[in-house]
Amino acid sequence: MRYLSADLARCVEEERKMALLVGPRQVGKTTLARSLLPASGAYFNWDIEEDRRLLVRSPGEFWRAKTAGTRRVRIVLDEIHKYPRWKRFLKGLFDAHSAELEILVTGSGRLDVYQRGGDSLLGRYFLHHLHPFTVGELLAGGEQPLPPPAQFAETLEDVPERAGSEEALERIERFTGFPEPLFKGREEFLVRWRKMRRNLVLREDLRDLTRIRELGLLESLALLLPDKIGSPLSLNALREDLGVAFNTVRGWVETFCRLYYLFELRPFVGKLSRSLRREAKVYLFDPSEIPSEGARFENLVALHLLKLVDVWNDRGQGEFDLHYLRDKEKREVDFLILESRRPFVMVECKLSQSEPTPSLDYFAERLRPRKAVCVVRQGRLTRRGGHLVIPASRFLALI
């Protein structure tokens, strides 16, 4: 069971929508979806030739071949976005059989982005993002009640200490939050798994979902990115390193985002003067290959905050966005969560408590978020200046 199990079941049972489950390769989407199948349900995978042939030949009746014929049947459609007409297929299936079917759709490509051609699916589905294990989910054994926004902000004032949180953080730092290497717990397995996952994304997914053919250059880009974490990404520098046009490298980075290999954070502008407006920062869904300890820790916190924002948005608990702050004087705060475009929680990351955070107080004074916190890898819970200092094991155990 994972933290989205109840959300997905409610979506198809009570809300009577298709549940679209998206996330990175190897994050456990298929395992989660299949765990929600009753004995009368059926699983279909576009990558399996027999299932692919069945879906194409009988788009309106394919599911009857594997189901027990009960009044309402739950089915899982895996990697269906690789079907060139997947959107038209799902629309027709839902419109014709929504009274009979509960439909779970999974994919490692972004189902919310790959919507090209045909009629819209608007109003027929709810989107759910599955993330790698976080500290809080690992402590909860997967069945994690993530706090709603107001409760999360209130808890930051006095974050409780949870038994085992430091050990859970160390395990995720060492083996990532992806289920296989996390629960295997062996370095040699992690190395082989990382290589396999990179090949799946850079070879299979790129081949199936895009027309990009310069796979060697894309692999070079993937090797360059771990050194770029934590700083605004210069596309011009990447363009020079790779010897390609600016728009080409821009398109490649966007493709990596669509395939959940990385994600971008844009700078927050708002009413701030002299703020950075263009350069995004990128973070990897697998931070284990980042050489810098500080950048690796920042990436880990980014993954936790992205999960939190996605869950709040997916559950309809508000409209939230994740950004970073930086101005032309190079004052910077790592993360800013916005609620309805207004500053909600500001988060700075530091390896130790001794490192100063004047930028956090500077931006907090001007933007007035509900909470401004400094998350430290090594330190104790205290207040310094206008912000809270929270140990990472305590903060990340909330998420």
For each residue, the residues with C-beta under 8 A, 3 or more apart:
1: 5 35 141 142 143
2: 5 28 32 130 137 142 143
3: 137 140 142 143 144 146 311
4: 7 8 21 32 128 130
5: 1 2 8 9 32 35 36 143
6: 9 10
7: 4 10 11 128 314 315
8: 4 5 11 12 19 21 32 33 36 104 128
9: 5 6 12 13 36
10: 6 7 13 14 15
11: 7 8 14 15 17 18 19 126 128
12: 8 9 15 16 17 18 19 74 102 103 104
13: 9 10 16 102
14: 10 11
15: 10 11 12 126
16: 12 13 98
17: 11 12 124 125 126
18: 11 12 90 94 103 104 105 121 124 125 126
19: 8 11 12 103 104 105 125 126 128
20: 105 106 107 111 112 125 126 127 128
21: 4 8 29 32 33 104 105 106 107 128 130
22: 29 106 107 108 109 110 111 112 127 128 129 130 260
23: 27 29 108 129 130 131 260
24: 27 108 132 178 260 261 285 286
25: 108 197 200 201 205 259 260
26: 178 179 180 193 197 200
27: 23 24 130 131 132 178 179 260 285
28: 2 31 32 130 178 179
29: 21 22 23 32 33 78 106 107 108 130
30: 33 34 45 76 78 106
31: 28 34 35 179
32: 2 4 5 8 21 28 29 35 36 130
33: 8 21 29 30 36 37 43 76 78 104 106
34: 30 31 37 43 76
35: 1 5 31 32
36: 5 8 9 32 33 74 76 104
37: 33 34 41 42 43 74 76
38: 41 74
39: 68
40: 67 68 69 70 73 74
41: 37 38 67 73 74 75 76
42: 37 63 66 67 73 75 76
43: 33 34 37 66 75 76 78
44: 48 51 54 55 62 63 66 75 76 77 78 80
45: 30 48 51 78 79
46: 51 52 55 77 78 79 80 82 83
47: 52 78 79 82
48: 44 45 51 52
49: 52 53
50: 53 54
51: 44 45 46 48 54 55
52: 46 47 48 49 55 56 83
53: 49 50 56 57
54: 44 50 51 57 58 62 65
55: 44 46 51 52 58 59 62 80 83 89
56: 52 53 59 83
57: 53 54 62
58: 54 55 61 62 65
59: 55 56 62 89 92 93
60: 92 93 96 97
61: 58 64 65
62: 44 54 55 57 58 59 65
63: 42 44 66 67 73 75 97 101
64: 61 67 69
65: 54 58 61 62
66: 42 43 44 63
67: 40 41 42 63 64 70 73 75
68: 39 40 73
69: 40 64 73
70: 40 67 73
71: 100
72: 99 100 101 102
73: 40 41 42 63 67 68 69 70 100 101 102
74: 12 36 37 38 40 41 101 102 103 104
75: 41 42 43 44 63 67 101 102 103 104
76: 30 33 34 36 37 41 42 43 44 104 105 106
77: 44 46 80 90 103 104 105 106
78: 29 30 33 43 44 45 46 47 106 107
79: 45 46 47 82 106 107 108
80: 44 46 55 77 83 86 89 90 105 107
81: 86 107 109 111 114 209
82: 46 47 79 86 109 208 209
83: 46 52 55 56 80 86 89
84:
85: 88 89 117 118
86: 80 81 82 83 89 90 114
87: 90 91 115 116 117 118 119 120 121
88: 85 91 92 117 118 119
89: 55 59 80 83 85 86 92 93
90: 18 77 80 86 87 93 94 103 105 121 124 125
91: 87 88 94 95 118 119 120 121 124
92: 59 60 88 89 95 96
93: 59 60 89 90 96 97 101 103
94: 18 90 91 97 98 101 103 121 124 125
95: 91 92 98 124
96: 60 92 93
97: 60 63 93 94 100 101
98: 16 94 95 101
99: 72
100: 71 72 73 97
101: 63 72 73 74 75 93 94 97 98
102: 12 13 72 73 74 75
103: 12 18 19 74 75 77 90 93 94
104: 8 12 18 19 21 33 36 74 75 76 77
105: 18 19 20 21 76 77 80 90 111 125
106: 20 21 22 29 30 33 76 77 78 79
107: 20 21 22 29 78 79 80 81 110 111
108: 22 23 24 25 29 79 201 205 259 260
109: 22 81 82 113 114 205 209 258 259 260
110: 22 107 113 114 257 258 259 260
111: 20 22 81 105 107 114 115 127
112: 20 22 115 127
113: 109 110 258
114: 81 86 109 110 111 209 258
115: 87 111 112 120 121
116: 87
117: 85 87 88
118: 85 87 88 91
119: 87 88 91
120: 87 91 115
121: 18 87 90 91 94 115 124 125
122:
123:
124: 17 18 90 91 94 95 121
125: 17 18 19 20 90 94 105 121
126: 11 15 17 18 19 20 314
127: 20 22 111 112 314
128: 4 7 8 11 19 20 21 22 314
129: 22 23 307 310 311 314
130: 2 4 21 22 23 27 28 29 32
131: 23 27 134 177 303 306 307 310
132: 24 27 176 177 178 179 182 285 286 303
133: 137 138 142 172 177 178 179 182
134: 131 137 138 172 177 303 304 307 396 399
135: 138 139 165 168 169 172 304 393 396 397 399
136: 139 140 144 146 396 397 398 399
137: 2 3 133 134 140 142 144 399
138: 133 134 135 141 168 171 172 177 182
139: 135 136 162 164 165 168 397
140: 3 136 137 143 144 145
141: 1 138
142: 1 2 3 133 137
143: 1 2 3 5 140
144: 3 136 137 140
145: 140
146: 3 136 308 311 399
147: 151 152 155 398
148: 151 152 312 317
149: 152 153 312 317 318 320 339 344
150: 153 154
151: 147 148 154 155
152: 147 148 149 155 156 308 345 398
153: 149 150 156 344 345 370 371
154: 150 151 157
155: 147 151 152 158 159 160 398
156: 152 153 159 345 371 373 388 390 395
157: 154 371 388
158: 155
159: 155 156 381 390 394 395 398
160: 155 394
161: 165 394
162: 139 165 394 397
163:
164: 139 167 168
165: 135 139 161 162 168 169 393 394 396 397
166: 169 170 393
167: 164 170 171
168: 135 138 139 164 165 171 172 393 397
169: 135 165 166 172 173 392 393 396
170: 166 167 173 174
171: 138 167 168 174 175 182 185
172: 133 134 135 138 168 169 175 176 177 182 300
173: 169 170 296 297 300
174: 170 171 187 288
175: 171 172 181 182 184 185 190 288
176: 132 172 181 182 190 286 287 288
177: 131 132 133 134 138 172 182 303
178: 24 26 27 28 132 133 181 182 193 197 286
179: 26 27 28 31 132 133 182 183
180: 26 183 184 189 193
181: 175 176 178 184 185 186 189 190 193 194
182: 132 133 138 171 172 175 176 177 178 179 185
183: 179 180
184: 175 180 181 189 190 193
185: 171 175 181 182
186: 181 189 190
187: 174 190 191
188: 191 192
189: 180 181 184 186 192 193
190: 175 176 181 184 186 187 193 194 288
191: 187 188 194 195
192: 188 189 195 196
193: 26 178 180 181 184 189 190 196 197
194: 181 190 191 197 198 286 288 289
195: 191 192 198 199
196: 192 193 199 200
197: 25 26 178 193 194 200 201 286
198: 194 195 201 202 219 222
199: 195 196 202 203 204
200: 25 26 196 197 203 204 205
201: 25 108 197 198 204 205 206 259 261
202: 198 199 205 206 215 218 219 222
203: 199 200 206 207 215
204: 199 200 201 207 208
205: 25 108 109 200 201 202 208 209 259
206: 201 202 203 209 210 212 215 218 255 259
207: 203 204 210
208: 82 204 205
209: 81 82 109 114 205 206 258 259
210: 206 207 255
211:
212: 206 215 218 252 255
213:
214: 217 218 244
215: 202 203 206 212 218 219
216: 219 220
217: 214 220 221 242 244 252
218: 202 206 212 214 215 221 222 252
219: 198 202 215 216 222 223
220: 216 217 223 224 241 242
221: 217 218 224 225 238 242 249 252 253 256
222: 198 202 218 219 225 256 261
223: 219 220 226
224: 220 221 227 228 238 241 242
225: 221 222 228 229 262 282 284
226: 223 229 284 289 290 291
227: 224 291 292
228: 224 225 231 233 234 238 282
229: 225 226 281 282 283 284 287 290 292 295 296 298 299
230: 281 292 294 295 298 299
231: 228 281
232: 267 276 279 280 281 326
233: 228 238 253 264 279 280 281 282
234: 228 237 238 279
235: 238 239 246 249 250 253
236: 239 240 246
237: 234 240 241
238: 221 224 228 233 234 235 241 242 249 253
239: 235 236 242 243 244 245 246 248 249
240: 236 237 243
241: 220 224 237 238
242: 217 220 221 224 238 239 249
243: 239 240
244: 214 217 239 248 249
245: 239 248 249
246: 235 236 239 249 250
247: 250 251
248: 239 244 245 251 252
249: 221 235 238 239 242 244 245 246 252 253
250: 235 246 247 253 254
251: 247 248 254 255
252: 212 217 218 221 248 249 255 256
253: 221 233 235 238 249 250 256 257 262 264 282
254: 250 251 257 258
255: 206 210 212 251 252 258 259
256: 221 222 252 253 259 261 262
257: 110 253 254 260 261 262 263 264
258: 109 110 113 114 209 254 255
259: 25 108 109 110 201 205 206 209 255 256
260: 22 23 24 25 27 108 109 110 257 263 285
261: 24 201 222 256 257 284 285
262: 225 253 256 257 282 283 284 285
263: 257 260 282 283 285 302 306
264: 233 253 257 280 281 282
265: 280 281 282 283 302 322 323 324 335
266: 280 323 324
267: 232 275 276 277 278 279 280 323 324 325 326
268: 272 275 323 324 325 336 338
269: 272 275 277
270: 275 343 367
271:
272: 268 269 275 325 327 363 366 367
273: 327
274: 327 328 329
275: 267 268 269 270 272 325 326 327 328
276: 232 267 279 326 327 328
277: 267 269
278: 267
279: 232 233 234 267 276
280: 232 233 264 265 266 267
281: 229 230 231 232 233 264 265 324
282: 225 228 229 233 253 262 263 264 265
283: 229 262 263 265 287 298 299 302 303 306
284: 225 226 229 261 262 287 289 290 299
285: 24 27 132 260 261 262 263 303
286: 24 132 176 178 194 197 289
287: 176 229 283 284 290 296 299 300 303
288: 174 175 176 190 194 296
289: 194 226 284 286
290: 226 229 284 287 295 296 299
291: 226 227 295 296
292: 227 229 230 295 296
293: 296 297 351
294: 230 297 298 349 351
295: 229 230 290 291 292 298 299
296: 173 229 287 288 290 291 292 293 299 300
297: 173 293 294 300 301 349 351 377 392
298: 229 230 283 294 295 301 302 334 349
299: 229 230 283 284 287 290 295 296 302 303
300: 172 173 287 296 297 303 304 396
301: 297 298 304 305 334 335 347 349 375 392 396
302: 263 265 283 298 299 305 306 322 334 335
303: 131 132 134 177 283 285 287 299 300 306 307
304: 134 135 300 301 307 308 396 399
305: 301 302 308 309 322 335 337 347 399
306: 131 263 283 302 303 309 310 322
307: 129 131 134 303 304 310 311 399
308: 146 152 304 305 311 312 337 399
309: 305 306 312 313 320 321 322 337
310: 129 131 306 307 313 314
311: 3 129 146 307 308 314 315
312: 148 149 308 309 315 317 318 320
313: 309 310 316 317 318 319 320
314: 7 126 127 128 129 310 311
315: 7 311 312
316: 313
317: 148 149 312 313
318: 149 312 313 339 340
319: 313 339 340 341
320: 149 309 312 313 337 338 339 344
321: 309 337 338 341
322: 265 302 305 306 309 335 336 337 338
323: 265 266 267 268 335 336 338
324: 265 266 267 268 281 332 333 334 335 336
325: 267 268 272 275 331 332 333 336 346 359 363
326: 232 267 275 276 330 331 332 333
327: 272 273 274 275 276 330 331 332
328: 274 275 276
329: 274
330: 326 327
331: 325 326 327 358 359 362 363
332: 324 325 326 327 359
333: 324 325 326 336 346 347 348 359 360 363
334: 298 301 302 324 347 348 349
335: 265 301 302 305 322 323 324 346 347 348 349
336: 268 322 323 324 325 333 343 345 346 347 363 367 369
337: 305 308 309 320 321 322 343 344 345 346 347 369
338: 268 320 321 322 323 341 342 343 344
339: 149 318 319 320 342 344
340: 318 319
341: 319 321 338
342: 338 339
343: 270 336 337 338 346 367 368 369 370
344: 149 153 320 337 338 339 369 370 371
345: 152 153 156 336 337 369 370 371 372 373
346: 325 333 335 336 337 343 360 363 364 367 369 371 372 373 387
347: 301 305 333 334 335 336 337 373 374 375
348: 333 334 335 357 359 360 372 373 374 375 387
349: 294 297 298 301 334 335 374 375 376
350: 353 355 357 374 375 376 377 379
351: 293 294 297 355 376 377 378
352: 355 376 377 378 379
353: 350 376 378 379 380 382 389
354:
355: 350 351 352 376
356:
357: 348 350 360 361 374 384 385 387
358: 331 361 362
359: 325 331 332 333 348 362 363
360: 333 346 348 357 363 364 372 374 386 387
361: 357 358 364 365 372 385 386 387
362: 331 358 359 365 366
363: 272 325 331 333 336 346 359 360 366 367 372
364: 346 360 361 367 368 369 372 386 387
365: 361 362 368 386
366: 272 362 363
367: 270 272 336 343 346 363 364
368: 343 364 365
369: 336 337 343 344 345 346 364 372
370: 153 343 344 345
371: 153 156 157 344 345 346 388
372: 345 346 348 360 361 363 364 369 386 387 388
373: 156 345 346 347 348 387 388 389 390 395
374: 347 348 349 350 357 360 384 387 388 389 390
375: 301 347 348 349 350 390 391 392 395 396
376: 349 350 351 352 353 355 379 389 390 391 392
377: 297 350 351 352 391 392
378: 351 352 353 391
379: 350 352 353 376 382 389 391
380: 353 389 391
381: 159 388 389 390 391 394
382: 353 379 388 389
383: 387 388 389
384: 357 374 387 389
385: 357 361
386: 360 361 364 365 372
387: 346 348 357 360 361 364 372 373 374 383 384
388: 156 157 371 372 373 374 381 382 383
389: 353 373 374 376 379 380 381 382 383 384
390: 156 159 373 374 375 376 381 394 395
391: 375 376 377 378 379 380 381 394 395
392: 169 297 301 375 376 377 395 396
393: 135 165 166 168 169 396 397
394: 159 160 161 162 165 381 390 391 397 398
395: 156 159 373 375 390 391 392 398 399
396: 134 135 136 165 169 300 301 304 375 392 393 399
397: 135 136 139 162 165 168 393 394
398: 136 147 152 155 159 394 395
399: 134 135 136 137 146 304 305 307 308 395 396
